[in-house]
Amino acid sequence: MTGTTPRVIVIPPKPELARSRTVQRQLRVAAYCRVSTDDEEQLTSYEAQQTYYTDKIMTNPQWTMAGIFADEGITGTSAAKRPEFLRMIRKCRQKKIDLVLVKSISRFARNTVDCLNYIRVLRALGIAVIFEKENINTLESDSEMLITMMGAFAQAESESMSANIVWGKRQAMREGKANVQYQHLYAYELDESGNPRIIPEQAAVVRQIYDRFIAGHSVRMIKKTLEQQGVPTAKGGDVWSESVIRSILKNEKYCGDVLMQKTYTQDCISKKQIRNVGQLPMYLMRDHHEGIISRDRFNQAQAEFARRNAGRAPTRKLAPTGRSCYSAKYALTERLVCGECGTLYRRCVWVKRGQKFAVWRCASRIDYGTKYCHDSPTLREASLQAAILAAINSVMSQREALVGQIEESMRMELIPFPSGTVSLSDIDRQLEELDGEFQALFAESKDGGFMQHAEEFKRISDDMAALKEQKASLLERQNSDSAANGRIKSALDILSTGSGAFTEWSETLVRQLVDTVKVLSADRIRVCLRGGIEIEQTLGEGELQ
């Protein structure tokens, strides 16, 4: 066996069989098309693209249809917002597509990074993308450099278009052209002429929300109240969202104003919305439409938001006041103060001999023992509430003699404008004069004399900037004054309309009348009413040492 020559059988080739298999294996070709807007003309273009690619694929005997994927009126800068494009990529990964036809790189993606990433993914799968306008096949070696350049041009074109659109919108804001979506604004609707109209039933709900919030109720409490009353939401549901109530309280449109550019888009690629906290100018249009609440009422709500947020902290121990957030359940939570360390008191429930009773203790004593606060007393809630009511009733019994004192405290609390300060109308008039001076100077300098008037241009620009800053300061101070005036007025109304002595504890009453309650000792407290009136009151029996 070892000495014999091995016998080899030669199997002849069969090229006709290989050719038949090649003919049978057609390429599964898909096409992707996209239009930039949903206008009627663009949709016609979209239909034309579909017809073109269907004819092109079906008339080629070596190709078979794998699908037409088309996105209508969708942005090309983000693949996440193009469902048909993502569906095509999924089919490619499932090995159901061999070739993709696209009219141009800008139709495939206007984001250079996305364009290259998806092309590389398809290339790794052995799938070619053919861009007809640029005559590029992505499986060729030199295609990536060309695609990078063309993709960058497409992205630059998109950025240029976005910049033009943004400029146009901001110019419209400067000219006072507001685009308010009243159909999505609770308590408003559009009439037959397209003008905004108030819905009376929903407007009453908006006023109720503002009244309860300013009275001290939390957003969660307002939500619970609306649901208990069976008040329907904007869509007719019976479950209210806290975010919706909060947006109603913070939306200036309910007082008839429109504030534009509260947010802005970071760039046309990510399309991330950024809150405008001073990066860009904002444009306020007063009395743009009929308001549901007064501007003073709206300012009171914003002042209440600021007051509640003032004591926020990541944790209760890090809070300087002993609380980490606003609490609306008990009025004394943010009013009862330790006379020794200045920390707020906290409500606790004790159990003694099988009976539960509420007490108030210094938050510093609860968290740190006697390390910072040594002698603060613990007070029973019943005796504390009785003493505070007694202090309020002592004021109610002599309300006529105290009216002058409360009005004087109101003038002391409101921040008056400094003497000699110009009014808002004076500032507006000066701005108009400076603008006219600027336009006249600009017309004289059209023939090349800009450099000669550079100092005058700078002076006018600096004067206008200073006036605008002064105007913003006056508006902010005016809003603050109206909010303080509203809070004191509500307290005066209660004092004026109340009849007789208060015999039952009311959280709403305490929020309206009482500013702070300082614990002086185990049997002595000082009640400070809104407006600056202070009453020292002795606690009855029942306090704990």
Secondary structure, DSSP 8 states (H G I E B T S, - for coil): --SS----------HHHHHHHHHH--EEEEEEEE-SS--HHHHHHHHHHHHHHHHHHHT-TTEEEEEEEEESS--SS-GGG-HHHHHHHHHHHTT--SEEEES-HHHH-S-HHHHHHHHHHHHHTT-EEEETTTTEETTSTTHHHHHHHHHHHHHHHHHHHHHHHHHHHHHHHHTT-----GGGSTTEEE-TTS-EEE-HHHHHHHHHHHHHHHTT--HHHHHHHHHHTT---TTS-S---HHHHHHHHH-GGGGT-EEE-SEEES-TTT--EEE-SSSS--EEETTSS--SS-HHHHHHHHHHHHHHHTT--SSTTT-TTS-SS---S-GGGGTEEETTT--BEEEEEEEETTEEEEEEEEHHHHHHTTTT-SS--BEEHHHHHHHHHHHHHHHHTTHHHHHHHHHHHHHHHS----TT---HHHHHHHHHHHHHHHHHHHHHTTTT-TGGGHHHHHHHHHHHHHHHHHHHHHHHHHHHHHHHHHHHHHHHHHHHH--S---S--HHHHHHHEEEEEEEETTEEEEEETTS-EEEEE--TT-B-
